[in-house]
Amino acid sequence: MITIPAHDASDDEWYEYGQKSCELLKPHLADFLTDRFSYKPRYVKQMLWRSGSTISAFTRKYDLYFRAFGRPQDFWPRECIILARLMFKEQRVGHGRDLVETFVKLAPEFGYQFLAIECANKNAAAFGKRMGFTPHEDGRHWVGSISDIQQALGASHRESLVSRER
């Protein structure tokens, strides 16, 4: 576990922390992608890279891009992972939900308290709303605290169990 900088630490300290965090998040993301899709671990690791405090992963089945602990804006808290691009070829089968759930589970280890969706289209906005995110800039961006997202994940899990029983 790495130590999160003080909230008022310099941008350089936060950038360094973001770089370290992304390097440590990479194997978790590789495990998620390997388990979720039928690619071999070696292939997933080749298609997953870090540049500064960002992580990217691209194949025919997904296109993902995340930023960690960037400079805060009015609606981006400092302790935030930004889901800048979250696209899956197969939609509405739970890939995004399960990825968000993975990020929620990892939050205590890495110290982020928020997830954000950047430049949301109509589908991403609907996803953000279901996952407990709050809209900013007329729904262009969405931010959710880890606790709000956990509640939404629990509620959607309970709803799916009820619908299966019917």
C-alpha positions in Angstrom: 0.0 0.0 0.0 1.4 3.4 -0.9 0.7 6.5 1.2 -1.5 9.2 -0.3 -0.1 12.7 -0.2 -1.6 15.4 1.9 -4.5 17.2 0.2 -2.4 20.4 0.0 0.7 18.6 -1.3 2.3 20.0 -4.4 1.2 19.1 -7.9 4.5 17.3 -8.4 3.9 15.1 -5.3 0.4 14.3 -6.6 1.8 13.6 -10.1 4.4 11.2 -8.7 1.8 9.5 -6.6 -0.5 9.2 -9.7 2.4 7.6 -11.6 3.0 5.0 -8.8 -0.7 4.3 -8.4 -1.1 3.7 -12.1 1.8 1.3 -12.2 0.3 -0.6 -9.2 -3.2 -0.5 -10.8 -2.0 -2.1 -14.0 -1.8 -5.7 -12.8 -5.3 -5.4 -11.3 -6.7 -4.1 -14.5 -4.8 -6.9 -16.4 -6.4 -9.5 -14.2 -9.9 -8.0 -14.7 -9.4 -8.0 -18.5 -7.9 -11.5 -18.6 -10.7 -12.9 -16.5 -13.5 -11.0 -18.4 -12.3 -11.6 -22.0 -10.9 -14.6 -23.7 -7.4 -13.1 -24.2 -4.3 -14.7 -22.9 -2.6 -12.8 -20.0 0.5 -12.1 -22.1 -1.6 -10.4 -24.8 -3.5 -8.3 -22.3 -0.3 -7.1 -20.7 1.1 -6.1 -24.2 -2.0 -4.1 -24.9 -2.0 -2.4 -21.5 0.3 0.5 -20.9 1.0 3.4 -18.5 2.1 6.9 -19.5 2.6 9.3 -16.6 -0.5 9.0 -14.4 -2.7 7.4 -17.1 -3.5 3.8 -18.0 -4.7 2.8 -21.5 -5.9 -0.6 -22.8 -7.0 -1.3 -26.3 -8.1 -4.4 -28.2 -11.0 -5.2 -30.6 -13.2 -5.8 -27.5 -12.5 -2.7 -25.4 -10.9 0.7 -25.4 -10.1 2.1 -22.0 -8.3 5.2 -20.7 -8.0 6.3 -17.1 -6.3 9.2 -15.4 -5.4 9.1 -11.7 -5.0 12.0 -9.2 -4.9 14.8 -11.7 -5.1 18.5 -10.9 -8.4 19.3 -9.3 -11.0 21.3 -11.1 -14.3 22.6 -9.8 -15.9 19.1 -10.1 -12.8 16.8 -10.1 -11.7 16.1 -6.6 -8.0 15.5 -6.1 -8.5 11.9 -4.8 -10.1 10.7 -8.0 -9.7 8.2 -10.8 -11.1 9.6 -14.1 -12.7 7.2 -16.5 -11.8 9.3 -19.6 -12.7 6.5 -22.1 -14.7 3.4 -21.2 -15.9 1.5 -24.3 -16.7 -2.1 -24.8 -17.7 -3.7 -28.1 -20.4 -5.7 -26.4 -22.6 -3.3 -24.5 -25.2 -3.8 -21.8 -23.6 -7.1 -20.6 -22.1 -5.8 -17.4 -18.5 -5.1 -18.4 -18.6 -1.4 -17.3 -20.5 -2.2 -14.1 -18.0 -4.9 -13.2 -15.0 -2.6 -13.9 -16.5 0.1 -11.7 -17.0 -2.5 -9.0 -13.4 -3.5 -9.3 -12.3 0.1 -8.9 -14.6 0.5 -5.9 -13.0 -2.6 -4.3 -9.5 -1.2 -4.9 -10.2 2.3 -3.6 -9.1 1.7 0.0 -5.7 0.3 -1.2 -5.0 3.2 -3.5 -6.6 6.1 -1.6 -9.0 7.5 -4.2 -12.4 8.5 -2.9 -14.1 9.3 -6.1 -14.6 8.0 -9.7 -15.4 10.4 -12.5 -16.7 10.0 -16.1 -15.3 12.6 -18.4 -17.2 13.9 -21.5 -20.1 11.6 -21.1 -22.3 10.8 -24.1 -25.9 9.8 -23.6 -25.1 6.1 -22.8 -22.3 7.1 -20.5 -24.5 9.6 -18.7 -27.2 6.9 -18.2 -24.5 4.5 -16.9 -23.2 7.2 -14.5 -26.7 7.9 -13.2 -27.3 4.1 -12.6 -23.9 3.8 -10.8 -24.5 6.7 -8.3 -22.5 9.4 -10.1 -23.7 13.1 -9.9 -23.8 15.2 -13.1 -21.6 18.3 -13.6 -21.7 20.9 -16.4 -25.2 19.9 -17.5 -24.3 16.2 -17.6 -21.1 16.5 -19.6 -19.1 15.1 -16.7 -20.1 12.8 -13.8 -18.5 12.4 -10.4 -19.3 9.8 -7.8 -18.0 9.1 -4.3 -16.9 5.6 -3.6 -19.6 5.3 -1.0 -22.4 6.5 -3.3 -21.2 4.1 -6.0 -21.1 1.2 -3.5 -24.7 2.0 -2.6 -25.8 2.1 -6.2 -24.0 -1.2 -6.9 -25.7 -2.8 -4.0 -29.1 -1.5 -5.0 -28.7 -2.7 -8.7 -27.6 -6.1 -7.4 -30.7 -6.4 -5.2 -32.9 -5.3 -8.1 -31.4 -7.9 -10.4 -32.0 -10.6 -7.8 -35.6 -9.6 -7.4 -36.2 -9.6 -11.2 -34.6 -13.1 -11.5 -37.0 -14.5 -8.8 -40.0 -13.3 -10.9 
